[in-house]
C-alpha cells in the first residue's frame, strides 16, 4: 500500500459571529478522532475494512450530533468510481466513497477523506438547510468544521494515486492549466501516432505526463 503524503496544514482564520449556527465550534482546533495504526489497517480483510469505514463515518457524525442533535443520518455506500474519493449528497441523503482508493490508502482515507465528506454533510444539513441558501463547498463554513470539529487540515483535494481506480488514468497536457485524461484505448492510439488536439486552446496534447 503506497504511503500517504503528509497533508499541508491549512487552518481557516475565519470566525463566526455569536449568532451564527457554527459559532458553537469555538476557535480552538479539535482533537482528531482516534484511528488504528497503518499496520493494523493494512491487515484488515475487505469486510473488516468496510466496517471500519462505517464506524469512522458514524464517529464523525456522532461528534457533530453532540452540537447539532437534529442532524440527519445519511446512508453510506462504497460504489463511487474514478478519481473522486468521496461525495456528500444532501438531496439523496447519502455519502459515497471510492472503495478502490480506500483499499489502497487506508489510513489517509479514513483520517482525511471521511471527515472531509462528513464536514460537507454537516454544512449542507446545518447551515444550508437552516438558511435555505447555498454556501461555497470549501468555504469558511466547511473549513471551520474540518478544523474545529474534526481537527483535520481542510485540504480541498486529495493527492492519492488514482491510476488503478480511474478508467481514464493517462494524463496529457497542453497550454491549459488542467490536464486531459485518456483511457487506456486512447492512450494506446496516441502511442501509435494518433494526435489529439485540445478543443479549448487548440494545441496538440502531449503526454503522458509524469506524476510528481
C-alpha positions in Angstrom: 0.0 0.0 0.0 1.5 3.4 -1.0 2.3 5.7 1.8 0.2 8.9 2.0 2.0 12.3 1.9 1.8 14.5 5.0 -1.1 17.0 4.4 -0.2 20.7 4.2 -1.5 22.5 7.3 -4.2 25.0 6.2 -6.2 26.4 9.1 -9.1 28.8 8.4 -8.8 32.1 10.3 -12.5 32.9 9.8 -14.5 33.4 13.0 -18.3 33.4 13.1 -20.4 35.9 14.9 -22.1 34.8 18.1 -25.5 34.3 16.4 -24.1 32.1 13.6 -25.2 28.4 13.7 -21.5 27.3 13.7 -20.3 29.7 16.4 -20.6 26.8 18.9 -17.5 25.3 17.2 -15.3 27.8 19.0 -11.8 28.9 17.9 -9.6 26.0 19.0 -8.7 23.2 16.7 -10.3 19.9 17.8 -8.5 16.6 18.5 -8.7 14.2 15.6 -10.7 11.1 16.0 -8.6 8.0 17.1 -7.6 5.6 14.4 -5.7 2.3 14.2 -2.1 2.4 13.0 -1.1 1.6 9.4 -0.1 -2.0 10.1 -3.4 -2.8 11.7 -5.4 -1.2 8.9 -3.3 -2.9 6.3 -4.1 -6.3 7.8 -7.9 -5.8 7.6 -9.9 -8.0 5.4 -12.4 -6.4 3.0 -15.4 -6.9 5.3 -13.5 -5.5 8.3 -12.3 -2.5 6.3 -15.8 -1.8 5.2 -17.0 -2.0 8.8 -14.1 0.3 9.9 -15.1 2.9 7.3 -18.7 2.8 8.5 -17.5 3.1 12.1 -15.4 6.2 11.3 -18.3 7.8 9.5 -20.6 7.2 12.4 -17.9 8.5 14.8 -17.7 11.7 12.8 -21.5 12.1 12.7 -21.8 11.4 16.5 -19.3 14.1 17.3 -21.4 16.5 15.1 -24.7 15.5 16.7 -23.4 16.5 20.2 -23.6 20.1 18.9 -26.4 19.5 16.3 -28.8 16.9 17.7 -31.2 17.2 14.7 -28.5 16.3 12.2 -29.9 13.7 9.8 -28.1 10.4 9.3 -27.1 9.7 5.7 -26.8 6.3 4.0 -23.2 5.1 3.3 -22.0 3.3 0.2 -18.7 2.4 -1.4 -19.8 2.4 -5.0 -18.1 5.6 -6.2 -15.7 5.1 -9.1 -13.0 7.0 -10.8 -10.6 9.7 -9.4 -13.1 11.1 -6.8 -12.5 9.8 -3.2 -15.9 10.7 -1.8 -19.1 12.7 -2.2 -21.8 14.1 0.0 -25.3 14.4 -1.4 -27.9 16.0 0.9 -30.7 15.6 -1.7 -30.3 11.8 -1.8 -29.2 11.8 1.9 -26.1 9.7 1.3 -22.3 9.7 1.5 -20.5 7.8 -1.2 -16.9 6.6 -1.1 -14.4 5.1 -3.5 -13.6 1.6 -2.4 -10.5 1.3 -4.6 -8.9 4.4 -3.2 -9.9 3.3 0.4 -8.3 -0.1 -0.1 -5.0 1.4 -1.4 -4.8 4.4 1.0 -6.4 3.2 4.2 -5.1 5.5 6.9 -5.1 8.6 4.8 -8.7 7.8 3.5 -10.1 7.2 7.0 -8.3 10.1 8.7 -8.8 12.7 5.9 -11.4 11.7 3.3 -14.1 10.6 5.8 -14.1 13.8 7.8 -13.8 15.8 4.6 -17.1 14.3 3.3 -18.9 14.3 6.7 -17.9 18.0 7.0 -19.7 18.7 3.7 -22.7 16.8 5.1 -22.7 18.9 8.3 -22.5 22.2 6.3 -25.3 21.1 4.0 -27.6 20.0 6.8 -26.8 22.5 9.5 -26.0 25.7 7.5 -27.7 25.4 4.2 -31.0 23.7 5.3 -31.3 26.3 8.1 -30.7 29.3 5.9 -32.2 28.0 2.7 -29.1 29.3 0.9 -26.1 27.5 -0.7 -22.5 28.3 0.6 -19.2 27.7 -1.1 -18.4 23.9 -1.0 -14.9 24.6 0.6 -15.7 27.9 2.1 -15.2 29.1 5.7 -18.1 27.0 7.0 -16.6 23.8 5.7 -13.1 24.8 6.8 -14.2 25.5 10.3 -16.0 22.2 10.6 -12.9 20.4 9.4 -10.6 22.3 11.8 -12.7 23.0 14.9 -14.9 19.9 14.9 -12.6 17.2 13.4 -9.1 18.5 13.9 -8.2 17.9 10.3 -6.4 20.3 7.9 -9.0 21.5 5.4 -7.3 20.2 2.2 -9.6 20.8 -0.8 -8.3 17.9 -3.0 -6.7 14.6 -2.2 -3.3 13.5 -3.5 -3.8 9.8 -3.7 -2.6 7.7 -6.6 -5.7 7.2 -8.8 -4.1 5.2 -11.6 -5.8 1.9 -10.6 -9.1 3.5 -9.7 -9.6 5.7 -12.7 -10.9 4.4 -16.0 -9.0 7.2 -17.6 -5.6 7.2 -15.8 -3.4 8.7 -18.5 -2.8 12.5 -18.2 -1.9 14.6 -21.2 -1.1 18.3 -21.2 -1.4 21.4 -23.4 -1.4 25.2 -22.8 -4.4 24.9 -20.4 -3.9 24.6 -16.7 -5.9 21.4 -16.3 -4.7 18.0 -17.7 -6.7 15.9 -20.1 -7.2 12.3 -19.1 -7.0 9.5 -21.6 -8.5 6.0 -21.4 -6.2 3.0 -22.0 -7.5 2.8 -25.5 -7.0 6.4 -26.4 -3.5 6.3 -24.8 -2.7 3.3 -27.0 -3.8 5.2 -30.0 -1.6 8.1 -29.1 1.4 5.7 -28.7 0.7 4.5 -32.3 0.9 8.1 -33.6 -2.7 9.3 -33.4 -2.7 13.0 -32.5 -5.3 14.7 -30.3 -5.9 18.5 -30.1 -7.3 20.5 -27.2 -10.7 22.0 -28.1 -10.0 25.0 -25.8 -6.5 26.2 -26.7 -6.1 24.4 -30.0 -2.7 22.9 -29.1 -1.8 19.2 -29.6 -2.0 17.2 -26.4 1.4 15.9 -25.2 1.9 13.1 -22.8 1.6 11.0 -20.9 2.6 13.4 -18.1 4.7 12.1 -15.3 3.2 12.5 -11.8 5.5 14.2 -9.3 
